[in-house]
Amino acid sequence: MTRRWPIPFTQDSPGVPSRSLPNTGDRGSRWTTLLLYLAAGVVYIAIGVFVEEFLFSFVVGAAYLLIVVWAIPALLRRLRSHR
């Protein structure tokens, strides 16, 4: 039987799969990500107060989240790396 994905192992007990995802970043990046999602949610609700149709469309909400949380930070990182 083959595995479809690698199972992360802990440092404490080799051979025993970990029940949590591996730590891929430091605490600062986790806080930044959390604050980014919170800010996106606050802005989304603020826009929805003035334009109600914005809140009711799943496609618009998904596109908004993709743009605000993924595309804009990626663009900013790219612009910073070219300096």
N, CA, C and O atoms as CSV, one atom per row, in Angstrom:
chain,resi,resn,atom,element,x,y,z
A,1,MET,N,N,0.840,-1.164,0.000
A,1,MET,CA,C,0.000,0.000,0.000
A,1,MET,C,C,0.893,1.238,0.000
A,1,MET,O,O,1.802,1.342,0.825
A,2,THR,N,N,0.650,2.169,-0.905
A,2,THR,CA,C,1.468,3.378,-0.983
A,2,THR,C,C,0.748,4.548,-0.337
A,2,THR,O,O,-0.481,4.627,-0.340
A,3,ARG,N,N,1.542,5.455,0.216
A,3,ARG,CA,C,0.978,6.656,0.824
A,3,ARG,C,C,0.762,7.710,-0.248
A,3,ARG,O,O,1.539,7.808,-1.198
A,4,ARG,N,N,-0.295,8.498,-0.094
A,4,ARG,CA,C,-0.582,9.548,-1.060
A,4,ARG,C,C,0.104,10.852,-0.691
A,4,ARG,O,O,0.322,11.688,-1.568
A,5,TRP,N,N,0.449,11.056,0.561
A,5,TRP,CA,C,1.110,12.280,0.979
A,5,TRP,C,C,2.090,11.927,2.086
A,5,TRP,O,O,1.900,10.932,2.785
A,6,PRO,N,N,3.126,12.723,2.254
A,6,PRO,CA,C,4.059,12.425,3.348
A,6,PRO,C,C,3.439,12.777,4.692
A,6,PRO,O,O,2.779,13.806,4.833
A,7,ILE,N,N,3.655,11.926,5.662
A,7,ILE,CA,C,3.149,12.162,7.008
A,7,ILE,C,C,4.299,12.753,7.818
A,7,ILE,O,O,5.368,12.148,7.904
A,8,PRO,N,N,4.088,13.955,8.427
A,8,PRO,CA,C,5.172,14.563,9.196
A,8,PRO,C,C,5.464,13.777,10.465
A,8,PRO,O,O,4.549,13.262,11.107
A,9,PHE,N,N,6.736,13.685,10.823
A,9,PHE,CA,C,7.155,13.010,12.035
A,9,PHE,C,C,7.661,14.041,13.028
A,9,PHE,O,O,8.198,15.076,12.633
A,10,THR,N,N,7.494,13.765,14.308
A,10,THR,CA,C,7.981,14.687,15.333
A,10,THR,C,C,9.434,14.374,15.628
A,10,THR,O,O,9.925,13.285,15.330
A,11,GLN,N,N,10.111,15.342,16.216
A,11,GLN,CA,C,11.510,15.143,16.611
A,11,GLN,C,C,11.595,14.232,17.830
A,11,GLN,O,O,12.570,13.499,17.995
A,12,ASP,N,N,10.566,14.278,18.688
A,12,ASP,CA,C,10.599,13.519,19.934
A,12,ASP,C,C,10.487,12.015,19.715
A,12,ASP,O,O,11.189,11.230,20.352
A,13,SER,N,N,9.611,11.631,18.822
A,13,SER,CA,C,9.363,10.207,18.647
A,13,SER,C,C,9.436,9.845,17.169
A,13,SER,O,O,8.419,9.873,16.477
A,14,PRO,N,N,10.612,9.510,16.682
A,14,PRO,CA,C,10.716,9.135,15.277
A,14,PRO,C,C,9.916,7.874,14.990
A,14,PRO,O,O,9.911,6.936,15.787
A,15,GLY,N,N,9.253,7.860,13.865
A,15,GLY,CA,C,8.453,6.711,13.482
A,15,GLY,C,C,6.991,6.844,13.847
A,15,GLY,O,O,6.166,6.036,13.419
A,16,VAL,N,N,6.655,7.866,14.645
A,16,VAL,CA,C,5.262,8.093,15.036
A,16,VAL,C,C,4.780,9.351,14.327
A,16,VAL,O,O,5.359,10.421,14.515
A,17,PRO,N,N,3.735,9.244,13.522
A,17,PRO,CA,C,3.252,10.428,12.807
A,17,PRO,C,C,2.755,11.503,13.762
A,17,PRO,O,O,2.158,11.211,14.798
A,18,SER,N,N,3.012,12.742,13.393
A,18,SER,CA,C,2.540,13.871,14.182
A,18,SER,C,C,1.075,14.132,13.878
A,18,SER,O,O,0.635,13.938,12.745
A,19,ARG,N,N,0.321,14.566,14.865
A,19,ARG,CA,C,-1.094,14.880,14.663
A,19,ARG,C,C,-1.297,16.322,14.217
A,19,ARG,O,O,-2.404,16.697,13.832
A,20,SER,N,N,-0.258,17.125,14.262
A,20,SER,CA,C,-0.384,18.526,13.851
A,20,SER,C,C,0.486,18.775,12.630
A,20,SER,O,O,1.372,17.988,12.296
A,21,LEU,N,N,0.203,19.904,11.970
A,21,LEU,CA,C,1.005,20.269,10.822
A,21,LEU,C,C,2.387,20.715,11.277
A,21,LEU,O,O,2.530,21.239,12.382
A,22,PRO,N,N,3.405,20.516,10.447
A,22,PRO,CA,C,4.735,20.955,10.845
A,22,PRO,C,C,4.789,22.481,10.935
A,22,PRO,O,O,4.063,23.179,10.227
A,23,ASN,N,N,5.651,22.986,11.808
A,23,ASN,CA,C,5.812,24.422,11.978
A,23,ASN,C,C,6.618,24.959,10.799
A,23,ASN,O,O,7.815,24.695,10.685
A,24,THR,N,N,5.959,25.710,9.928
A,24,THR,CA,C,6.633,26.184,8.725
A,24,THR,C,C,7.087,27.627,8.832
A,24,THR,O,O,7.792,28.104,7.943
A,25,GLY,N,N,6.716,28.332,9.873
A,25,GLY,CA,C,7.112,29.727,9.992
A,25,GLY,C,C,7.306,30.120,11.433
A,25,GLY,O,O,7.016,29.352,12.349
A,26,ASP,N,N,7.799,31.322,11.622
A,26,ASP,CA,C,7.978,31.811,12.973
A,26,ASP,C,C,6.686,32.447,13.477
A,26,ASP,O,O,5.707,32.563,12.740
A,27,ARG,N,N,6.700,32.850,14.727
A,27,ARG,CA,C,5.489,33.416,15.325
A,27,ARG,C,C,5.089,34.721,14.658
A,27,ARG,O,O,3.900,35.011,14.527
A,28,GLY,N,N,6.067,35.509,14.236
A,28,GLY,CA,C,5.776,36.779,13.596
A,28,GLY,C,C,4.976,36.612,12.316
A,28,GLY,O,O,4.051,37.380,12.053
A,29,SER,N,N,5.328,35.611,11.521
A,29,SER,CA,C,4.603,35.402,10.268
A,29,SER,C,C,3.189,34.884,10.531
A,29,SER,O,O,2.270,35.175,9.765
A,30,ARG,N,N,3.013,34.122,11.604
A,30,ARG,CA,C,1.666,33.660,11.949
A,30,ARG,C,C,0.784,34.831,12.385
A,30,ARG,O,O,-0.384,34.907,12.003
A,31,TRP,N,N,1.341,35.740,13.181
A,31,TRP,CA,C,0.585,36.917,13.605
A,31,TRP,C,C,0.268,37.813,12.422
A,31,TRP,O,O,-0.830,38.363,12.329
A,32,THR,N,N,1.230,37.961,11.514
A,32,THR,CA,C,1.001,38.777,10.324
A,32,THR,C,C,-0.128,38.193,9.497
A,32,THR,O,O,-0.989,38.927,9.013
A,33,THR,N,N,-0.131,36.886,9.333
A,33,THR,CA,C,-1.185,36.224,8.563
A,33,THR,C,C,-2.539,36.403,9.246
A,33,THR,O,O,-3.533,36.704,8.585
A,34,LEU,N,N,-2.579,36.221,10.552
A,34,LEU,CA,C,-3.828,36.395,11.290
A,34,LEU,C,C,-4.346,37.823,11.147
A,34,LEU,O,O,-5.531,38.030,10.889
A,35,LEU,N,N,-3.469,38.800,11.313
A,35,LEU,CA,C,-3.885,40.197,11.188
A,35,LEU,C,C,-4.335,40.524,9.776
A,35,LEU,O,O,-5.247,41.328,9.588
A,36,LEU,N,N,-3.713,39.915,8.790
A,36,LEU,CA,C,-4.115,40.132,7.400
A,36,LEU,C,C,-5.534,39.617,7.162
A,36,LEU,O,O,-6.345,40.300,6.537
A,37,TYR,N,N,-5.835,38.424,7.654
A,37,TYR,CA,C,-7.188,37.874,7.505
A,37,TYR,C,C,-8.214,38.699,8.285
A,37,TYR,O,O,-9.319,38.930,7.794
A,38,LEU,N,N,-7.861,39.142,9.485
A,38,LEU,CA,C,-8.777,39.963,10.270
A,38,LEU,C,C,-9.057,41.302,9.581
A,38,LEU,O,O,-10.202,41.751,9.523
A,39,ALA,N,N,-8.006,41.932,9.062
A,39,ALA,CA,C,-8.186,43.199,8.353
A,39,ALA,C,C,-9.039,43.001,7.103
A,39,ALA,O,O,-9.896,43.829,6.795
A,40,ALA,N,N,-8.806,41.901,6.384
A,40,ALA,CA,C,-9.612,41.615,5.194
A,40,ALA,C,C,-11.079,41.435,5.565
A,40,ALA,O,O,-11.963,41.894,4.842
A,41,GLY,N,N,-11.340,40.773,6.682
A,41,GLY,CA,C,-12.715,40.578,7.124
A,41,GLY,C,C,-13.395,41.875,7.521
A,41,GLY,O,O,-14.562,42.094,7.198
A,42,VAL,N,N,-12.663,42.739,8.223
A,42,VAL,CA,C,-13.227,44.024,8.638
A,42,VAL,C,C,-13.550,44.883,7.420
A,42,VAL,O,O,-14.619,45.492,7.355
A,43,VAL,N,N,-12.643,44.935,6.466
A,43,VAL,CA,C,-12.884,45.726,5.255
A,43,VAL,C,C,-14.036,45.137,4.453
A,43,VAL,O,O,-14.850,45.878,3.901
A,44,TYR,N,N,-14.113,43.800,4.383
A,44,TYR,CA,C,-15.200,43.148,3.653
A,44,TYR,C,C,-16.557,43.495,4.265
A,44,TYR,O,O,-17.516,43.768,3.543
A,45,ILE,N,N,-16.633,43.483,5.582
A,45,ILE,CA,C,-17.885,43.832,6.252
A,45,ILE,C,C,-18.210,45.312,6.054
A,45,ILE,O,O,-19.367,45.672,5.839
A,46,ALA,N,N,-17.187,46.169,6.126
A,46,ALA,CA,C,-17.406,47.600,5.920
A,46,ALA,C,C,-17.927,47.877,4.510
A,46,ALA,O,O,-18.834,48.692,4.336
A,47,ILE,N,N,-17.370,47.216,3.517
A,47,ILE,CA,C,-17.871,47.368,2.144
A,47,ILE,C,C,-19.301,46.843,2.061
A,47,ILE,O,O,-20.146,47.446,1.399
A,48,GLY,N,N,-19.575,45.726,2.726
A,48,GLY,CA,C,-20.905,45.131,2.704
A,48,GLY,C,C,-21.973,45.997,3.340
A,48,GLY,O,O,-23.148,45.890,2.990
A,49,VAL,N,N,-21.577,46.857,4.274
A,49,VAL,CA,C,-22.548,47.768,4.886
A,49,VAL,C,C,-23.081,48.741,3.840
A,49,VAL,O,O,-24.264,49.083,3.848
A,50,PHE,N,N,-22.213,49.181,2.948
A,50,PHE,CA,C,-22.609,50.166,1.940
A,50,PHE,C,C,-23.116,49.532,0.646
A,50,PHE,O,O,-23.975,50.104,-0.025
A,51,VAL,N,N,-22.594,48.359,0.290
A,51,VAL,CA,C,-23.007,47.667,-0.941
A,51,VAL,C,C,-23.428,46.257,-0.532
A,51,VAL,O,O,-22.590,45.357,-0.470
A,52,GLU,N,N,-24.701,46.058,-0.256
A,52,GLU,CA,C,-25.182,44.778,0.282
A,52,GLU,C,C,-24.977,43.616,-0.675
A,52,GLU,O,O,-24.749,42.490,-0.234
A,53,GLU,N,N,-25.052,43.866,-1.967
A,53,GLU,CA,C,-24.864,42.781,-2.939
A,53,GLU,C,C,-23.464,42.173,-2.837
A,53,GLU,O,O,-23.263,41.007,-3.178
A,54,PHE,N,N,-22.508,42.958,-2.371
A,54,PHE,CA,C,-21.133,42.487,-2.213
A,54,PHE,C,C,-21.058,41.336,-1.214
A,54,PHE,O,O,-20.273,40.405,-1.392
A,55,LEU,N,N,-21.876,41.402,-0.161
A,55,LEU,CA,C,-21.865,40.363,0.872
A,55,LEU,C,C,-22.536,39.070,0.429
A,55,LEU,O,O,-22.167,37.990,0.891
A,56,PHE,N,N,-23.509,39.170,-0.454
A,56,PHE,CA,C,-24.323,38.003,-0.790
A,56,PHE,C,C,-23.770,37.157,-1.932
A,56,PHE,O,O,-24.290,36.073,-2.195
A,57,SER,N,N,-22.748,37.618,-2.603
A,57,SER,CA,C,-22.180,36.865,-3.722
A,57,SER,C,C,-20.976,36.061,-3.248
A,57,SER,O,O,-19.980,36.625,-2.793
A,58,PHE,N,N,-21.076,34.736,-3.359
A,58,PHE,CA,C,-19.967,33.872,-2.960
A,58,PHE,C,C,-18.754,34.092,-3.850
A,58,PHE,O,O,-17.621,34.108,-3.370
A,59,VAL,N,N,-18.988,34.260,-5.141
A,59,VAL,CA,C,-17.882,34.443,-6.090
A,59,VAL,C,C,-17.128,35.731,-5.782
A,59,VAL,O,O,-15.897,35.746,-5.786
A,60,VAL,N,N,-17.855,36.804,-5.516
A,60,VAL,CA,C,-17.211,38.083,-5.192
A,60,VAL,C,C,-16.428,37.955,-3.884
A,60,VAL,O,O,-15.309,38.461,-3.788
A,61,GLY,N,N,-16.992,37.293,-2.886
A,61,GLY,CA,C,-16.295,37.105,-1.618
A,61,GLY,C,C,-15.033,36.284,-1.763
A,61,GLY,O,O,-14.001,36.625,-1.185
A,62,ALA,N,N,-15.098,35.206,-2.526
A,62,ALA,CA,C,-13.911,34.372,-2.746
A,62,ALA,C,C,-12.849,35.141,-3.528
A,62,ALA,O,O,-11.663,35.057,-3.211
A,63,ALA,N,N,-13.268,35.887,-4.545
A,63,ALA,CA,C,-12.319,36.680,-5.323
A,63,ALA,C,C,-11.682,37.762,-4.448
A,63,ALA,O,O,-10.479,38.005,-4.536
A,64,TYR,N,N,-12.482,38.404,-3.613
A,64,TYR,CA,C,-11.974,39.427,-2.698
A,64,TYR,C,C,-10.914,38.834,-1.775
A,64,TYR,O,O,-9.839,39.413,-1.616
A,65,LEU,N,N,-11.204,37.693,-1.170
A,65,LEU,CA,C,-10.258,37.053,-0.262
A,65,LEU,C,C,-8.981,36.661,-0.996
A,65,LEU,O,O,-7.886,36.853,-0.467
A,66,LEU,N,N,-9.099,36.127,-2.181
A,66,LEU,CA,C,-7.931,35.747,-2.980
A,66,LEU,C,C,-7.068,36.957,-3.293
A,66,LEU,O,O,-5.844,36.900,-3.177
A,67,ILE,N,N,-7.697,38.041,-3.687
A,67,ILE,CA,C,-6.945,39.244,-4.051
A,67,ILE,C,C,-6.302,39.889,-2.829
A,67,ILE,O,O,-5.116,40.218,-2.854
A,68,VAL,N,N,-7.074,40.072,-1.759
A,68,VAL,CA,C,-6.578,40.806,-0.598
A,68,VAL,C,C,-5.572,40.005,0.213
A,68,VAL,O,O,-4.592,40.568,0.701
A,69,VAL,N,N,-5.791,38.715,0.367
A,69,VAL,CA,C,-4.937,37.926,1.255
A,69,VAL,C,C,-3.777,37.258,0.518
A,69,VAL,O,O,-2.755,36.961,1.137
A,70,TRP,N,N,-3.907,37.015,-0.778
A,70,TRP,CA,C,-2.836,36.327,-1.493
A,70,TRP,C,C,-2.166,37.202,-2.546
A,70,TRP,O,O,-0.942,37.333,-2.537
A,71,ALA,N,N,-2.924,37.797,-3.442
A,71,ALA,CA,C,-2.344,38.499,-4.585
A,71,ALA,C,C,-1.636,39.798,-4.182
A,71,ALA,O,O,-0.512,40.041,-4.621
A,72,ILE,N,N,-2.259,40.618,-3.373
A,72,ILE,CA,C,-1.636,41.890,-2.989
A,72,ILE,C,C,-0.362,41.658,-2.173
A,72,ILE,O,O,0.652,42.290,-2.472
A,73,PRO,N,N,-0.358,40.786,-1.155
A,73,PRO,CA,C,0.908,40.546,-0.446
A,73,PRO,C,C,1.990,39.948,-1.357
A,73,PRO,O,O,3.166,40.281,-1.211
A,74,ALA,N,N,1.610,39.077,-2.285
A,74,ALA,CA,C,2.605,38.516,-3.209
A,74,ALA,C,C,3.194,39.608,-4.092
A,74,ALA,O,O,4.399,39.624,-4.344
A,75,LEU,N,N,2.353,40.517,-4.561
A,75,LEU,CA,C,2.825,41.628,-5.375
A,75,LEU,C,C,3.753,42.535,-4.572
A,75,LEU,O,O,4.790,42.965,-5.076
A,76,LEU,N,N,3.390,42.824,-3.335
A,76,LEU,CA,C,4.243,43.660,-2.486
A,76,LEU,C,C,5.582,42.999,-2.200
A,76,LEU,O,O,6.612,43.673,-2.210
A,77,ARG,N,N,5.590,41.683,-1.943
A,77,ARG,CA,C,6.858,40.969,-1.728
A,77,ARG,C,C,7.726,41.018,-2.971
A,77,ARG,O,O,8.941,41.190,-2.875
A,78,ARG,N,N,7.115,40.870,-4.136
A,78,ARG,CA,C,7.868,40.903,-5.390
A,78,ARG,C,C,8.473,42.293,-5.615
A,78,ARG,O,O,9.627,42.417,-6.026
A,79,LEU,N,N,7.684,43.333,-5.341
A,79,LEU,CA,C,8.187,44.705,-5.516
A,79,LEU,C,C,9.323,44.996,-4.533
A,79,LEU,O,O,10.293,45.662,-4.896
A,80,ARG,N,N,9.217,44.508,-3.298
A,80,ARG,CA,C,10.290,44.708,-2.326
A,80,ARG,C,C,11.562,43.959,-2.697
A,80,ARG,O,O,12.664,44.447,-2.448
A,81,SER,N,N,11.420,42.791,-3.283
A,81,SER,CA,C,12.605,42.000,-3.632
A,81,SER,C,C,13.362,42.577,-4.821
A,81,SER,O,O,14.546,42.283,-4.987
A,82,HIS,N,N,12.720,43.383,-5.647
A,82,HIS,CA,C,13.378,43.974,-6.800
A,82,HIS,C,C,14.117,45.259,-6.466
A,82,HIS,O,O,14.813,45.802,-7.324
A,83,ARG,N,N,13.987,45.753,-5.258
A,83,ARG,CA,C,14.691,46.984,-4.871
A,83,ARG,C,C,16.123,46.749,-4.617
A,83,ARG,O,O,16.853,47.682,-4.284
